[in-house]
Amino acid sequence: MKKLPISLIIDDPAPRVFVYYEHASSRILPDGRPLVNEVPNQFLLDFCDVIEKWGMKGKFSVVPMPGGRGDIVKGIPGFPQNEIEEWLEIARTRVAPRFSICPEILTHAAAVDLATGNMLDVNEKVWAQSQTRETLTPYLARALALHREAHLPATGFTSPWDFGITVEKDYIAAIADSFDQELGKKDSWYFLHCLGGQSNIRPWVAMNDGEKRVVSIPATTGDHFWQTMNTTDASPEYISRIADELLSADGASGEIIDTMNRGCWPILITHWQSLFSNGLGTGLKVLSEVGRRIEIHLSHRVEWLSFEEIMQLVLENPGAYPPPALS
């Protein structure tokens, strides 16, 4: 393709449950405000308005058992089932056409004992460090099964925190095995690595055994939206200033430009909590401003792609996308 792929990572969404609240190190923000504990469905609708307006594409997580409080199929205690179903229907009809839907493993909180359904006393990140291909595969398959039962078209995996990084070879193989066993898919992708500041970073083929293939798609920028959680400033000046960190108003500078100049694909990252901004939605307004600036200044240089589209692009010529020499 002539234009450079650009994509947007959205981590941590789930129906109604504010997943970040479930694992935050503190439920009091630095400015003394309490962290909110749920996200209304209207916020997902507002997000859809933004991505549709600016033609954005990327990856969108749906945590299958958010915070271990229930699941997206049987229900989440504390929230009416019709609200869960409404959220999922919005995800199916308005998010999925533009963003590749994926599980962020199972809970993004404590790991689950699959045999009993009980929560373990260790989070998924720590639990994964001692796992193997054989033990990871059914865990990942359970996440895919919940997505399938919720009629969400999973095509890859997002790692909560850096889930699986110490056993990455087994993790990759388990991704391939779980997709093959649960959904009959031979190709899949995963998001684990954040490689902002490095040079010549593109997605790569992490596994190709002649039958199953897995593509690693890294983030190449930082989450500049995160800071909006820690302030009540939602002024146009503040929004513009945060947007400048990714792309200046004149399109001449910012991390997106720096990333492209280093020979990387601009794969932006943010989190549901970063856009929600503790109920103010400031981060989402920043995202819309960044989308506007990209449309004005970079539409001749970049093209929005979903993660599934990136995976397909890479697999059209897998030899051209080897693992990078990471610094």
C-alpha positions in Angstrom: 0.0 0.0 0.0 1.2 3.5 -0.8 0.0 5.1 2.5 1.5 4.2 5.9 -0.9 2.3 8.1 -2.1 4.1 11.2 -4.2 2.4 13.9 -5.6 3.0 17.4 -5.4 0.7 20.4 -8.2 0.9 22.9 -7.5 -1.1 26.1 -9.8 -2.0 29.0 -13.4 -1.5 27.8 -16.2 -3.7 29.2 -19.9 -3.4 29.5 -20.7 -0.9 32.3 -17.9 -2.1 34.6 -15.1 0.4 35.0 -12.3 -2.2 34.7 -9.6 0.2 35.8 -11.4 0.7 39.1 -11.1 -3.0 39.8 -7.3 -3.0 39.6 -6.2 0.6 40.3 -3.4 0.9 42.9 -5.6 3.7 44.5 -9.2 4.6 44.2 -8.4 8.2 45.1 -7.0 10.3 42.2 -3.9 12.5 42.8 -6.2 15.6 43.1 -8.3 14.0 45.8 -11.3 13.0 43.8 -12.7 9.4 44.2 -12.3 7.2 41.2 -15.7 6.5 39.6 -16.7 2.8 39.6 -18.8 2.4 36.4 -19.1 3.8 32.9 -22.5 4.6 31.4 -23.4 3.2 28.0 -23.7 6.7 26.6 -19.9 7.0 26.7 -19.6 4.1 24.3 -22.1 5.9 22.0 -20.0 9.1 22.3 -16.8 7.1 21.4 -18.5 5.6 18.3 -19.5 9.1 17.2 -15.8 10.1 17.3 -14.4 7.1 15.5 -17.0 7.3 12.8 -16.6 11.1 12.3 -12.8 10.8 11.7 -12.7 7.4 10.1 -10.6 5.9 12.9 -9.8 2.2 13.0 -7.8 -0.1 15.3 -8.2 -2.6 18.1 -10.9 -2.5 20.8 -10.8 -4.8 23.8 -13.9 -6.3 25.5 -12.9 -7.8 28.9 -15.0 -11.1 29.0 -15.2 -11.3 32.9 -14.5 -7.7 33.8 -12.9 -7.5 37.2 -14.1 -11.0 37.9 -17.6 -9.6 38.6 -19.5 -11.9 36.3 -19.2 -12.3 32.5 -20.6 -10.8 29.3 -22.8 -13.8 28.6 -24.4 -14.8 31.9 -24.5 -11.2 33.3 -22.7 -8.9 35.6 -24.2 -8.5 39.1 -25.1 -5.0 39.9 -26.1 -4.1 36.3 -29.4 -4.8 34.5 -29.0 -7.4 31.8 -30.6 -5.1 29.2 -27.8 -2.6 29.8 -25.2 -5.2 29.2 -26.9 -6.3 26.0 -27.3 -2.8 24.8 -23.5 -2.2 25.3 -22.7 -5.4 23.4 -25.0 -4.5 20.6 -23.4 -1.1 20.2 -20.0 -2.9 20.1 -21.2 -5.3 17.4 -22.9 -2.8 15.2 -20.8 0.4 15.6 -17.4 -0.6 16.9 -16.7 -4.0 15.1 -17.0 -2.5 11.6 -14.0 -0.3 12.3 -12.1 -1.9 15.2 -10.9 -5.5 15.6 -12.7 -6.8 18.7 -10.7 -9.0 21.1 -10.6 -10.3 24.7 -8.2 -8.7 27.1 -7.7 -12.3 28.4 -10.4 -13.0 31.0 -10.7 -10.6 33.9 -7.9 -8.0 33.8 -7.8 -8.6 37.5 -7.4 -11.8 39.5 -6.8 -15.0 37.5 -9.6 -17.6 37.3 -9.5 -21.3 38.3 -11.2 -22.7 35.2 -12.1 -25.9 37.1 -14.1 -24.2 39.8 -14.7 -20.7 38.5 -13.2 -19.2 41.6 -10.9 -16.2 41.6 -7.3 -17.0 42.5 -5.3 -14.8 44.9 -2.9 -13.6 42.1 -3.6 -11.4 39.2 -3.5 -12.6 35.6 -0.2 -10.9 34.9 1.6 -12.7 37.7 -0.2 -16.0 37.1 0.9 -16.1 33.5 4.6 -16.0 34.4 4.5 -19.6 35.5 2.3 -21.0 32.7 3.0 -23.1 29.7 1.4 -23.6 26.2 -0.7 -26.4 27.7 -2.0 -24.4 30.6 -2.4 -21.1 28.7 -4.4 -22.6 25.8 -7.6 -23.5 27.8 -7.5 -20.1 29.6 -7.3 -18.2 26.3 -9.9 -20.5 24.8 -12.4 -19.7 27.6 -12.0 -16.0 26.7 -12.7 -16.7 23.1 -15.7 -18.9 24.0 -17.3 -16.0 25.9 -16.7 -13.7 23.0 -18.3 -16.2 20.6 -21.3 -16.7 22.9 -21.7 -13.0 23.1 -21.5 -12.8 19.3 -18.4 -10.7 19.3 -16.1 -11.4 16.3 -12.7 -12.0 18.1 -9.7 -12.0 15.8 -6.8 -11.5 18.3 -5.8 -11.0 21.9 -4.8 -8.1 24.1 -2.5 -8.8 27.0 -3.6 -7.2 30.3 -0.5 -5.4 31.6 2.4 -7.4 30.1 0.6 -10.8 30.4 2.8 -13.6 29.0 5.9 -11.6 28.3 8.1 -13.9 30.4 6.8 -17.0 28.6 6.1 -15.3 25.3 6.9 -18.3 23.0 4.4 -20.5 24.9 1.9 -17.6 25.0 2.1 -17.1 21.2 1.6 -20.8 20.6 -1.4 -20.8 23.0 -2.9 -18.0 21.1 -2.6 -20.0 17.9 -3.9 -23.2 19.5 -6.9 -21.5 21.2 -8.1 -19.7 18.0 -7.7 -23.0 16.1 -9.6 -25.1 18.7 -12.3 -22.6 19.7 -13.0 -20.7 16.5 -11.3 -22.7 13.7 -9.1 -19.8 12.7 -5.6 -20.4 11.6 -4.5 -16.7 11.6 -4.6 -14.4 14.7 -2.8 -11.4 16.2 -1.9 -10.2 19.7 -1.0 -6.9 21.3 1.7 -7.1 24.1 4.6 -4.8 23.2 4.8 -1.0 23.7 7.7 0.1 21.6 7.5 3.9 21.6 10.8 5.7 21.0 12.3 2.9 18.9 13.2 3.0 15.2 11.9 0.9 12.3 9.2 -0.8 14.2 6.4 -2.5 12.3 4.2 -5.5 13.2 5.9 -8.9 12.7 5.2 -12.5 12.2 5.7 -14.0 15.6 4.7 -17.6 14.7 4.4 -19.5 11.4 4.4 -23.2 11.7 3.1 -23.8 8.2 -0.5 -24.0 9.3 -1.1 -21.5 12.1 0.2 -18.0 12.0 0.3 -15.2 14.7 1.2 -11.6 14.1 2.5 -9.3 16.9 1.2 -5.7 16.6 2.9 -3.3 19.0 2.1 0.2 20.1 4.5 2.8 18.9 3.3 5.8 20.9 2.6 6.5 24.5 -0.8 7.1 26.1 -0.9 10.9 26.2 -4.6 10.8 27.1 -4.0 9.1 30.5 -3.2 12.4 32.2 -6.7 13.7 31.6 -7.9 11.5 34.5 -5.9 13.6 37.0 -7.5 17.0 36.4 -10.9 18.6 36.1 -9.5 21.0 33.4 -11.5 20.3 30.3 -10.9 23.7 28.6 -10.3 24.0 24.9 -6.8 25.2 25.7 -6.0 22.1 27.8 -7.5 19.7 25.1 -5.4 21.4 22.4 -2.2 21.2 24.6 -2.6 17.4 25.1 -3.4 16.9 21.4 -0.2 18.8 20.6 1.8 16.0 22.2 0.6 13.6 19.5 0.2 16.0 16.6 0.5 19.8 16.7 -2.2 22.0 15.3 -0.2 22.7 12.2 0.7 19.0 11.7 4.4 19.7 11.8 5.4 18.0 15.1 4.3 15.6 17.8 4.9 12.0 18.6 3.0 10.8 15.5 5.4 12.7 13.3 8.4 11.6 15.3 7.3 8.0 15.0 6.9 8.2 11.3 10.3 9.9 10.9 11.9 6.9 12.8 10.5 4.5 10.1 7.7 3.2 12.3 4.0 2.7 11.7 2.1 5.0 14.0 0.1 2.7 16.2 -1.5 4.9 18.8 -2.5 3.6 22.3 -4.9 4.7 24.9 -7.2 3.2 27.5 -10.9 3.4 28.3 -10.1 5.2 31.5 -7.9 7.7 29.7 -10.8 8.7 27.4 -13.4 8.6 30.1 -11.3 10.9 32.3 -13.2 10.0 35.5 -16.5 10.9 34.0 -15.5 14.1 32.3 -14.8 12.6 28.9 -11.8 15.0 28.4 -9.6 12.3 26.8 -12.3 11.5 24.3 -12.4 15.2 23.3 -8.6 15.1 22.9 -9.0 12.0 20.7 -11.5 13.8 18.5 -9.1 16.7 18.1 -6.2 14.4 17.2 -8.5 12.7 14.7 -9.4 16.0 13.2 -5.7 17.0 12.9 -4.8 13.7 11.3 -7.6 14.1 8.7 -6.4 17.7 7.9 -2.6 17.2 7.8 -1.9 13.5 7.3 -4.7 11.9 5.2 -2.4 12.0 2.2 0.3 10.0 4.1 -1.6 7.6 6.3 -4.5 5.2 6.1 -6.5 4.0 9.1 -6.5 0.2 9.4 -8.0 -2.2 11.9 -5.8 -4.8 13.6 -7.3 -7.5 11.4 -6.5 -5.5 8.3 -2.9 -5.0 9.6 -2.7 -8.8 10.2 -3.9 -9.5 6.7 -1.4 -7.0 5.2 1.5 -8.5 7.0 0.5 -12.1 6.1 0.3 -11.2 2.4 4.1 -11.1 2.5 5.2 -12.6 5.9 8.9 -12.7 4.9 9.0 -8.9 4.8 7.9 -8.7 8.5 10.5 -10.4 10.7 10.7 -9.8 14.4 12.6 -6.6 15.1 15.8 -6.3 17.0 14.3 -4.7 20.1 16.5 -2.3 22.1 
